[in-house]
Amino acid sequence: MGKIKAFFRNKWVGFALASLLYTLWFVVWTGNLWLLLGLVVIFDLYISKFFYRYVWCHNVRLCQRSKTYKTVYEWVNAIIFATVVASLVHIFVFQMYVIPTSSMEKSLLIGDYLYVSKVTYGPQMPNTPLSFPFVHHTMPFSQTKKSFSEAVKWPYHRLKGLRKIKRNDVVVFNFPAGDTVLLENQAVTYYDVLRGYEESFGRKEGRKRLAEKYTIVSRPVDKRENYIKRCVAVPGDSLEVRDGQVWVNGSPQEPIPGKQYQYIVQVSSPLSQYAIDNLGITEYTGNGSVYYMFLTDEAAEKVKALDNVISLRRYIFTPNTDVFPQWAEPRWSQDNYGPIWIPQKGATVALTTENLPLYRRIIEAYEGHDLAERDGKIYIDGTEADSYTFAMDYYWMMGDNRHNSADSRFWGFVPEDHIVGKASFVWLSLDANKSFPSNIRWDRLFKKVR
């Protein structure tokens, strides 16, 4: 046993093990050869110890002389160490999120705490590495001051993960339309507000008035708002929504527990609050004779069976210009959408003035090309083009609360460089009967406290 301990205490063995671990994690996994310079630091730490002899020894002596200095040093050292470790875990392994909206009900509820795995699809290296730790895009106690610096920008690079995104995975991603933000009203989507201004005042005057009223800022990909939806189509799929039912490659989507729609419920007498709560209905409006309720298929059957319910029918949206790509004339709706093809890396699509609205944002915003139309012809980076080859994979995301979800039906494709991670399980929820997998029964523990 003593020989084994002596073996691992050998400075060369320690150097070899530390170098191997560092190389595998920070060099091989990240693919950044510049990080090989870190081996020099490890060599000095274990072997040469120049830094200790000429710098760090002074700190040791100060700790021996002053108890106050030693206490302060230990606290600072512990905080820095914890920050570094937590940041590495945050970037490379997992992250915790809380559900802020009802777009995924009844699969995920407002207030649910999620464990989001970044290892599953591969962690993404940050675009803006210079940022305040443990906050997203805005400094604490501020609504406008950004928490990051763009002095250093890294291009998109994703490390190898355990697997690709599969259909029906619940995915956390950066909001694709969140590249431009109105600081004074961040709850709305900039492009929706811009369209309203342009319709009211014209393109040039509308943009001018919007800029006068709001502070408009841009955000890099990794600092855009985080969204959570279900991936219903992957690169290369053809998707269509027929009367609210998703069809992928000609087949209906497999059943999703907890998926719900809006229903119109006509009653002969008002529904009691007890009945509504007992049915688990959390979103509804009504005047006593007609209710608009968001219901799962099971809840809809139970409501329909009530004695005072005269009729119940699912709400179906008519064609409108709110859905992507916001055609000039209504063609599609939230319930009857497509068919649409999901772009795949390396695939080439023929470009026409008819289908260009579907791919314009991909070409301009996501893949960084200059796009123009002149005399019925399309120009990409100044060259006439009749086709386009995609540089990234794209995904189609939809909320399980189909009639109360801002998703790909409104802002289109989600690029691969916006993917954050896979929502693996709910680690804290007061709901004991969730349809989302691996829910921990924390509600039993909280009963003792309440």
C-alpha positions as CSV (number, residue, x, y, z in Angstrom):
1,M,0.0,0.0,0.0
2,G,2.9,2.3,0.9
3,K,4.5,1.7,-2.5
4,I,1.2,2.7,-4.3
5,K,0.9,5.9,-2.3
6,A,4.6,6.7,-3.0
7,F,4.0,6.0,-6.7
8,F,1.1,8.5,-7.0
9,R,3.0,11.1,-4.9
10,N,5.9,11.1,-7.5
11,K,6.0,14.5,-9.2
12,W,6.4,12.9,-12.6
13,V,3.4,10.6,-12.2
14,G,1.3,13.6,-11.0
15,F,2.5,15.6,-14.0
16,A,1.7,12.8,-16.4
17,L,-1.8,12.2,-15.1
18,A,-2.6,15.9,-14.9
19,S,-1.3,16.4,-18.5
20,L,-3.3,13.5,-19.8
21,L,-6.5,14.7,-18.2
22,Y,-5.9,18.3,-19.4
23,T,-5.1,17.2,-22.9
24,L,-8.1,15.0,-23.3
25,W,-10.6,17.5,-21.9
26,F,-9.2,20.9,-23.0
27,V,-7.3,20.1,-26.1
28,V,-8.8,17.0,-27.8
29,W,-12.4,17.6,-26.8
30,T,-12.3,21.4,-27.6
31,G,-10.1,20.9,-30.7
32,N,-8.2,24.1,-29.8
33,L,-4.4,23.4,-30.1
34,W,-3.6,26.8,-28.5
35,L,-4.6,25.2,-25.2
36,L,-1.5,23.0,-25.4
37,L,0.3,26.0,-23.9
38,G,-1.4,25.0,-20.7
39,L,0.9,22.1,-20.4
40,V,3.7,24.6,-19.7
41,V,1.8,25.7,-16.6
42,I,1.2,22.1,-15.5
43,F,4.9,21.3,-15.9
44,D,5.9,24.3,-13.8
45,L,3.3,23.3,-11.2
46,Y,4.6,19.8,-10.8
47,I,8.3,19.9,-11.9
48,S,10.1,23.2,-12.3
49,K,8.2,25.3,-9.8
50,F,9.6,28.6,-11.0
51,F,6.3,30.4,-10.2
52,Y,6.4,29.2,-6.6
53,R,10.0,30.0,-6.0
54,Y,9.9,33.6,-7.4
55,V,6.3,34.6,-6.8
56,W,4.1,32.3,-4.7
57,C,6.6,31.9,-1.9
58,H,6.0,35.6,-1.0
59,N,2.3,34.9,-0.5
60,V,3.1,31.9,1.7
61,R,5.3,34.1,4.0
62,L,2.6,36.8,4.2
63,C,0.1,34.1,5.3
64,Q,2.5,33.0,8.0
65,R,3.0,36.6,9.3
66,S,-0.6,37.8,9.3
67,K,-3.7,35.9,10.3
68,T,-5.9,38.6,8.7
69,Y,-4.1,38.3,5.4
70,K,-4.4,34.5,5.6
71,T,-8.1,34.6,6.3
72,V,-8.8,37.1,3.4
73,Y,-6.6,35.0,1.1
74,E,-8.4,31.7,1.9
75,W,-11.8,33.3,1.3
76,V,-10.7,34.9,-2.0
77,N,-9.0,31.6,-3.1
78,A,-12.2,29.6,-2.3
79,I,-14.5,32.0,-4.2
80,I,-12.3,32.0,-7.3
81,F,-11.9,28.2,-7.2
82,A,-15.7,27.7,-6.8
83,T,-16.4,30.2,-9.6
84,V,-14.0,28.5,-12.0
85,V,-15.3,25.0,-11.3
86,A,-19.0,26.1,-11.5
87,S,-18.3,28.0,-14.8
88,L,-16.7,24.9,-16.3
89,V,-19.6,22.7,-15.2
90,H,-22.0,25.4,-16.5
91,I,-20.3,25.5,-20.0
92,F,-19.4,21.8,-20.5
93,V,-21.7,19.6,-18.4
94,F,-25.2,20.9,-17.4
95,Q,-27.3,23.9,-16.5
96,M,-30.4,24.5,-14.4
97,Y,-33.4,26.3,-15.8
98,V,-36.8,27.3,-14.5
99,I,-39.9,27.3,-16.7
100,P,-41.3,30.9,-17.0
101,T,-44.3,30.4,-19.4
102,S,-47.0,27.9,-20.1
103,S,-46.0,27.1,-23.7
104,M,-45.1,23.5,-22.7
105,E,-48.1,22.7,-20.5
106,K,-49.1,20.1,-19.5
107,S,-45.8,18.5,-20.1
108,L,-43.8,21.2,-18.2
109,L,-45.4,23.6,-15.9
110,I,-44.6,27.2,-14.9
111,G,-42.1,27.1,-12.1
112,D,-40.7,23.6,-12.9
113,Y,-36.9,23.4,-12.4
114,L,-35.1,21.6,-15.2
115,Y,-31.8,19.8,-15.4
116,V,-30.5,20.5,-18.9
117,S,-27.7,18.3,-20.2
118,K,-25.1,20.0,-22.5
119,V,-23.2,16.8,-22.9
120,T,-26.0,15.0,-24.7
121,Y,-25.8,17.1,-27.9
122,G,-22.3,18.4,-27.2
123,P,-21.5,21.6,-25.3
124,Q,-21.0,24.7,-27.3
125,M,-18.0,27.0,-26.8
126,P,-19.2,30.5,-25.8
127,N,-19.4,33.1,-28.5
128,T,-18.6,35.8,-25.9
129,P,-16.1,34.4,-23.3
130,L,-15.7,37.7,-21.5
131,S,-18.8,37.9,-19.4
132,F,-19.9,38.3,-15.8
133,P,-20.2,34.8,-14.2
134,F,-23.6,33.1,-13.6
135,V,-25.8,35.7,-15.3
136,H,-27.1,35.6,-18.9
137,H,-27.2,38.9,-20.9
138,T,-27.9,41.6,-18.3
139,M,-26.1,42.6,-15.1
140,P,-27.8,41.9,-11.7
141,F,-30.1,44.7,-10.5
142,S,-30.2,46.2,-13.9
143,Q,-32.6,46.0,-16.9
144,T,-30.3,47.4,-19.5
145,K,-26.6,47.1,-18.7
146,K,-25.2,44.1,-20.6
147,S,-23.2,41.5,-18.7
148,F,-20.7,40.7,-21.5
149,S,-18.0,42.2,-23.6
150,E,-17.7,41.6,-27.4
151,A,-14.0,42.6,-27.4
152,V,-13.3,38.9,-27.9
153,K,-15.6,36.9,-30.2
154,W,-15.3,33.2,-30.8
155,P,-16.9,31.5,-33.9
156,Y,-19.4,28.7,-33.5
157,H,-17.8,25.5,-32.3
158,R,-19.7,22.6,-30.8
159,L,-17.8,19.8,-29.0
160,K,-18.7,16.2,-29.6
161,G,-21.8,15.0,-27.8
162,L,-23.4,11.7,-27.0
163,R,-25.9,11.8,-29.8
164,K,-27.8,14.0,-32.3
165,I,-31.1,15.7,-31.6
166,K,-34.0,13.2,-32.1
167,R,-37.6,14.0,-32.9
168,N,-39.7,14.8,-29.9
169,D,-36.7,15.7,-27.7
170,V,-37.4,18.6,-25.4
171,V,-34.7,21.1,-26.2
172,V,-33.4,24.4,-24.7
173,F,-32.1,26.8,-27.3
174,N,-31.3,30.5,-27.8
175,F,-34.2,32.4,-29.3
176,P,-33.5,32.8,-33.0
177,A,-35.4,36.1,-33.3
178,G,-33.7,37.5,-30.2
179,D,-30.7,38.9,-32.1
180,T,-32.3,42.4,-31.9
181,V,-34.0,43.6,-28.8
182,L,-36.0,46.7,-27.7
183,L,-34.4,47.4,-24.3
184,E,-37.4,49.2,-22.9
185,N,-39.8,46.4,-23.9
186,Q,-37.9,43.1,-24.0
187,A,-41.1,41.0,-23.6
188,V,-42.0,41.5,-27.3
189,T,-40.2,40.4,-30.4
190,Y,-38.4,43.2,-32.2
191,Y,-39.4,41.9,-35.7
192,D,-43.1,41.8,-34.8
193,V,-43.1,45.3,-33.6
194,L,-41.1,46.4,-36.6
195,R,-43.6,44.9,-39.0
196,G,-46.4,46.8,-37.2
197,Y,-44.5,50.1,-37.6
198,E,-43.7,49.5,-41.2
199,E,-47.4,48.6,-42.0
200,S,-48.5,51.8,-40.3
201,F,-45.9,54.3,-41.5
202,G,-44.0,52.7,-44.4
203,R,-40.7,51.0,-44.3
204,K,-38.3,53.9,-43.9
205,E,-40.5,56.1,-41.7
206,G,-41.5,53.1,-39.6
207,R,-37.9,52.1,-38.8
208,K,-37.1,55.7,-38.0
209,R,-40.0,56.1,-35.5
210,L,-39.2,52.7,-33.9
211,A,-35.6,53.8,-33.4
212,E,-36.8,57.1,-31.8
213,K,-39.1,55.4,-29.3
214,Y,-36.8,52.5,-28.2
215,T,-33.2,51.7,-27.6
216,I,-32.4,49.0,-30.1
217,V,-29.5,46.6,-29.3
218,S,-28.1,43.4,-30.8
219,R,-27.1,40.3,-29.0
220,P,-24.7,37.5,-29.9
221,V,-26.1,34.0,-30.2
222,D,-25.1,32.8,-26.7
223,K,-26.7,35.9,-25.0
224,R,-30.1,35.6,-26.5
225,E,-33.1,34.6,-24.5
226,N,-33.4,30.8,-23.7
227,Y,-36.5,29.0,-25.0
228,I,-37.7,25.5,-24.4
229,K,-39.8,23.6,-26.9
230,R,-40.2,20.1,-28.4
231,C,-38.2,19.3,-31.5
232,V,-40.9,18.0,-33.9
233,A,-38.7,17.8,-37.1
234,V,-35.0,17.4,-37.7
235,P,-32.8,18.3,-40.7
236,G,-34.1,16.8,-43.9
237,D,-37.6,16.2,-42.7
238,S,-40.8,17.5,-44.4
239,L,-43.3,18.9,-42.0
240,E,-47.0,19.8,-42.2
241,V,-49.7,20.7,-39.7
242,R,-53.2,19.5,-40.6
243,D,-56.0,20.7,-38.3
244,G,-53.5,21.0,-35.4
245,Q,-51.9,17.6,-36.0
246,V,-48.2,17.5,-36.9
247,W,-47.2,15.2,-39.8
248,V,-43.6,14.5,-40.5
249,N,-42.5,12.8,-43.7
250,G,-46.1,11.8,-44.4
251,S,-46.7,10.2,-40.9
252,P,-48.5,11.7,-37.9
253,Q,-46.4,12.7,-34.9
254,E,-46.4,10.0,-32.2
255,P,-48.7,10.8,-29.2
256,I,-47.3,13.4,-26.8
257,P,-48.7,13.1,-23.2
258,G,-49.8,16.5,-22.0
259,K,-50.3,18.1,-25.3
260,Q,-53.2,20.6,-25.3
261,Y,-55.2,22.9,-27.5
262,Q,-57.7,25.7,-27.1
263,Y,-61.4,24.6,-27.0
264,I,-64.6,26.6,-27.2
265,V,-67.0,25.3,-24.5
266,Q,-70.6,26.3,-24.5
267,V,-72.5,25.7,-21.2
268,S,-76.1,26.0,-20.0
269,S,-74.9,27.2,-16.6
270,P,-71.5,28.5,-15.3
271,L,-68.8,26.0,-14.4
272,S,-67.9,26.1,-10.7
273,Q,-64.4,26.9,-9.7
274,Y,-64.3,23.6,-7.9
275,A,-65.1,21.7,-11.1
276,I,-62.4,23.7,-13.1
277,D,-59.7,23.0,-10.5
278,N,-60.7,19.4,-10.2
279,L,-60.2,18.9,-13.9
280,G,-56.7,20.5,-13.7
281,I,-57.6,23.4,-16.0
282,T,-55.2,26.2,-15.4
283,E,-55.7,28.4,-18.5
284,Y,-59.2,29.6,-19.4
285,T,-61.4,32.6,-19.9
286,G,-65.2,32.8,-20.0
287,N,-68.4,34.7,-19.2
288,G,-70.5,31.9,-17.7
289,S,-72.1,30.8,-21.0
290,V,-69.0,30.4,-23.3
291,Y,-65.5,29.4,-22.1
292,Y,-62.2,29.3,-23.9
293,M,-60.1,26.6,-22.3
294,F,-56.7,25.0,-23.0
295,L,-57.3,21.3,-22.6
296,T,-55.5,18.0,-23.2
297,D,-57.5,15.3,-25.0
298,E,-58.2,13.6,-21.7
299,A,-59.4,16.8,-20.1
300,A,-61.6,17.6,-23.1
301,E,-63.4,14.3,-22.8
302,K,-64.1,15.0,-19.1
303,V,-65.4,18.5,-19.8
304,K,-67.6,17.2,-22.6
305,A,-69.1,14.7,-20.2
306,L,-70.3,17.4,-17.7
307,D,-74.1,17.8,-17.5
308,N,-74.1,21.5,-18.1
309,V,-71.9,21.4,-21.2
310,I,-73.9,21.9,-24.4
311,S,-71.0,21.7,-26.9
312,L,-67.2,21.5,-27.1
313,R,-65.1,22.1,-30.2
314,R,-61.4,22.7,-30.8
315,Y,-60.5,26.2,-32.0
316,I,-59.0,26.2,-35.4
317,F,-57.0,29.2,-36.6
318,T,-57.8,30.6,-40.1
319,P,-54.9,31.6,-42.5
320,N,-53.1,34.7,-41.2
321,T,-50.0,36.8,-41.7
322,D,-48.7,36.2,-38.2
323,V,-47.1,32.8,-39.0
324,F,-43.7,32.4,-40.5
325,P,-42.6,33.6,-43.1
326,Q,-45.3,36.2,-42.7
327,W,-46.5,36.0,-46.3
328,A,-47.9,39.2,-47.7
329,E,-51.2,37.3,-48.4
330,P,-52.4,34.8,-45.8
331,R,-51.6,31.2,-46.8
332,W,-51.0,29.2,-43.6
333,S,-52.2,29.2,-40.0
334,Q,-51.1,27.8,-36.7
335,D,-53.3,24.8,-37.3
336,N,-52.8,24.3,-41.0
337,Y,-49.2,24.9,-41.9
338,G,-46.9,23.9,-44.7
339,P,-45.7,21.6,-46.1
340,I,-42.3,22.9,-45.3
341,W,-38.8,21.2,-45.7
342,I,-36.3,21.5,-42.8
343,P,-32.9,22.6,-44.2
344,Q,-30.0,20.2,-43.8
345,K,-26.3,20.9,-43.8
346,G,-24.8,20.4,-47.2
347,A,-28.2,20.2,-49.0
348,T,-28.9,22.5,-51.9
349,V,-32.3,24.0,-52.6
350,A,-33.4,25.9,-55.7
351,L,-34.1,29.5,-55.0
352,T,-37.0,31.4,-56.5
353,T,-38.7,34.7,-55.6
354,E,-41.6,32.5,-54.5
355,N,-39.8,30.4,-51.9
356,L,-37.1,33.0,-50.9
357,P,-39.1,34.2,-47.9
358,L,-38.6,30.8,-46.3
359,Y,-34.9,30.9,-46.5
360,R,-34.1,34.7,-46.4
361,R,-33.3,34.8,-42.7
362,I,-31.1,31.7,-42.9
363,I,-29.1,33.2,-45.7
364,E,-28.8,36.7,-44.2
365,A,-28.9,36.4,-40.4
366,Y,-27.8,32.8,-39.6
367,E,-25.2,32.2,-42.3
368,G,-24.1,35.8,-42.8
369,H,-24.5,36.5,-46.5
370,D,-25.6,39.6,-48.3
371,L,-28.9,39.0,-50.1
372,A,-30.6,41.2,-52.6
373,E,-33.4,41.1,-55.2
374,R,-33.3,43.1,-58.4
375,D,-35.4,42.8,-61.5
376,G,-36.8,39.5,-60.4
377,K,-33.4,38.0,-59.8
378,I,-31.7,36.9,-56.6
379,Y,-28.1,37.9,-55.7
380,I,-26.0,36.4,-52.9
381,D,-22.9,38.3,-52.0
382,G,-23.2,40.2,-55.3
383,T,-23.4,37.1,-57.5
384,E,-26.7,36.0,-59.2
385,A,-27.9,32.8,-57.6
386,D,-30.6,30.3,-58.5
387,S,-29.7,27.9,-55.6
388,Y,-28.3,27.8,-52.1
389,T,-26.3,25.2,-50.1
390,F,-26.9,25.3,-46.4
391,A,-23.9,25.5,-44.1
392,M,-25.8,24.3,-40.9
393,D,-28.5,22.0,-39.8
394,Y,-31.8,23.4,-38.8
395,Y,-34.7,22.2,-36.5
396,W,-38.4,22.8,-36.1
397,M,-39.5,23.5,-32.5
398,M,-43.1,23.6,-31.2
399,G,-44.6,23.9,-27.8
400,D,-46.9,21.2,-26.4
401,N,-49.5,23.9,-25.5
402,R,-50.2,24.2,-29.2
403,H,-52.5,27.3,-29.1
404,N,-50.4,29.2,-26.6
405,S,-46.9,28.8,-27.7
406,A,-44.5,31.2,-29.6
407,D,-42.5,28.7,-31.6
408,S,-41.2,27.9,-35.1
409,R,-44.6,28.5,-36.6
410,F,-44.0,32.2,-35.9
411,W,-40.2,32.7,-36.3
412,G,-39.1,29.7,-38.4
413,F,-36.1,27.4,-38.3
414,V,-33.8,27.0,-35.3
415,P,-30.1,26.8,-36.4
416,E,-27.8,24.3,-34.8
417,D,-25.6,27.0,-33.4
418,H,-28.5,28.1,-31.2
419,I,-29.0,24.7,-29.5
420,V,-28.1,24.8,-25.8
421,G,-28.9,21.3,-24.5
422,K,-31.5,18.6,-23.8
423,A,-34.0,19.0,-21.1
424,S,-33.4,15.7,-19.3
425,F,-35.6,15.8,-16.2
426,V,-37.5,18.0,-13.8
427,W,-35.6,18.0,-10.5
428,L,-38.0,20.2,-8.6
429,S,-41.8,20.4,-9.0
430,L,-44.8,20.5,-6.7
431,D,-46.9,18.6,-9.3
432,A,-46.9,14.9,-8.5
433,N,-48.6,13.7,-11.7
434,K,-46.4,15.1,-14.5
435,S,-46.1,13.5,-17.9
436,F,-42.5,14.7,-18.3
437,P,-40.1,11.8,-17.5
438,S,-38.1,11.3,-14.3
439,N,-40.0,13.7,-12.1
440,I,-38.8,13.6,-8.5
441,R,-41.6,13.5,-5.9
442,W,-40.4,16.7,-4.1
443,D,-44.0,17.5,-3.3
444,R,-44.0,14.9,-0.5
445,L,-41.1,16.6,1.2
446,F,-42.6,20.0,0.9
447,K,-45.8,18.9,2.6
448,K,-43.9,18.7,5.9
449,V,-42.7,22.3,5.6
450,R,-46.0,23.8,4.6
